[in-house]
Amino acid sequence: MAKEPTTPLAPLLLWDAVHFLNVGETITLEEDSPLECYLEREYFRDSLQCLGKTKNSWVFKKTKALPAESSTDIDSWTFGIPVGPEDATILNAVVKRILELDIPNKEILLCGKPGSNFAYFDKVRIVGEDITAPPVQICKKKNRLAQEAKYDNLCILHDRVFLPKHFGEMVRRFGGRYPLMTLQSLFFDNRLNLHPRRYSDYAFAENELAMGIKGLRRDSDVAASIAPSTFTEVGLTGFSFANAMRYNKDCSYPTGSMYICNRSLWLQYPLDESLYWVEYEDIEHGIRCSMAGIPSRVNPYGINQSITSRALLGSHSPNETANGGNVKKGPALFSCLPKKPLLKISTETAISKVQQFAAKYVQPDVNLHIPTGLKKVSPSQWLALTDSVIQKTSFKNDLSSVRQFITDFERLILMDQLPDTTKEWMIIALLNDPLTAKQNFILSLGEILNMTQQRPLQSWFYTNLDDYFHCENRTYFGTVISALQLYFQKDKIFYFESLLDAIRAIHNSTPFSSYIRPAK
Amino acid sequence: MKLFIVTRELTVNVDYTVDPYIARLVNQLDAIQIHSPGNLNPVIMVDDRYSLPTDSSQSTSINAFKFSDFFFQSSDTLNSISIDTNRIYKSISKVDQQGSYIVIDCGLYHISHIEDLVDKLASTCFQFPVLTSNHLVFVVPLAIQSQIARRINAVFNNLPATNYKSSSNKVKMLLISATLKKVHLLLPTVSSVIVKAGVLFRLLLSRLVRVRG
């Protein structure tokens, strides 16, 4: 018997209760007030039969096993990674870590063809090479990984997510009947494991999606909250990092960086393939699953680390505290330590991209000099160069040309994707006053200001992809300091069982430079 | 989208909304060879047309408008002319054949009114890129041809900044504003330290006073 409204964690408890219930047994629920019963949701409908119902009590009988119970072997896992054709140094490290995990049966699937320097072609299975890009069809790729997976336990992760060494121990301890699950994620901006920062793991929508505005989906006649025409509104919804110790019913979702999910459950509730990369596809999926009765939660026995980070995510953003409050956290802007590169791109490639942009938009008779062969470019040099290029561009002043210009600006100058709200603001500015809008294009852009704040002096580009990996001997001190900081912090942004667990979790998930070298 | 600025002939009184003058004009304009880069709408000033062929056998789709088709004159303010964007859209959206020539006879209206029309026409074309498959011909007096051409070029195209100076000052400003923003983020921490120090100081002072007392 369970009393549902006594705790916001009720969906998680009910999930556990019905998944550990034997077929034929009954569960009785009593509510203090007449509310909708969580177990009446779509996911439970085929397996739970309602035997009796009053205004505020329900009796359910389990008639057959639920989809998430299909896996009986917690020691067999499929790891799926959607990949692109770029340099595979970081992917090599991610795969090397998966290969050494304490899991007896594992399969690694890559969706897409990795870069030519990928070192483990003999250890992985490549699927979905027929999926075209651009646009990056990330949902189709992740769904294909689930379809092709050999084992029921599925872990879908991005090619920058470094799993903890004790992943096997963590999942065995949690058990096999998990819903949509993820791990807390950490990012260190330096290679000494100091100044820890939470990075894209588990979040929730602070308001109603798109403030209730609906748009038409790409593939059907259904009006939905997340549709191409509502992306700007969805961006204004407000999203916050969720706390691992709390659950926000029908608002929480694991970000697309990492999913731990049962294969049959995923196939029943796949990602929406009509949405592409950075089109809020993770939010749509998490909330749709939650509405259907599949909550999202965090495996608290370890964390993962992100090897790289998106520059535009380096701003101060809201975090939910353990007591339900809200606190803004962001990168350590006053840190004097040498930092990791801001953009995952080399100086030479960055310069060649600017040249590509200039070739398209700057007339040949305009006097513009773009230096070549530079080994290092300081942020001020980079800003002056890109601003001078932008000021000397010319293009037709109509909506389609302006949209193309902004897309090329993102791809070749900013090297990241702008929020839809910023793009909308840019288009309106270019419509109202083309010249002034262009004068302000780079140096008044909030995203550029944010990048400058993060790296005012140090170059934004890498000289070598090794710059992202940590030297093991130099991290011990930082690991302990960071663990102390995270474990004893007042807001409890991260959950760890004990200080020792915090130290172990950070150490076990740190991408050490030994992972750059392929395993023999 | 080609943009022509044609001068009104001073010696002959020609109504550019009536055939066959207009057909002859458009055929002549259509014959002009333009070698222009693809990322700009070419703006062409046409003053005399003696060098252009006058073959009128070629058929070109033409839509002619008078300046007065686009404005309304309110009864209370007889001297004020207001260009109506909706009227512009309503008129030129009827041109359904791609590659049509839209000829607008600007008459002898004041330059500010003509510029207003140009701006609103550009704004309409910005929002409905399908309209840019047509060509625009503005018939204007010779005296203001250059000024109108400049305006058309500035609103239908996004041009390189001409008065552009080195951006080093602007970059310095950006770096300063980034630092200021950081300081702003630091303020709550600094103020909490100052408040705590103040509390401690008052506590010590009160102790001292009590001990002395």
Interface residues (C-beta under 8 A of the other chain):
Chain A: H316 G330 L333 F334 K360 Y361 V362 Q363 P364 V366 P379 S380 L383 A384 D387 S388 Q391 K392 T393 S394 F395 K396 N397 D398 L399 S400 S401 V402 F405 L430 L431 P434 L435 K438 Q439 L443 I448 L449 T452 Q453 P456
Chain B: M1 P37 N39 L40 N41 A122 S123 C125 F126 Q127 F128 P129 T132 A154 V155 F156 N157 N158 L159 P160 A161 Y164 S166 S167 S168 K170 V171 K172 M173 L174 L175 S177 A178 T179 K181 K182 L185 L186
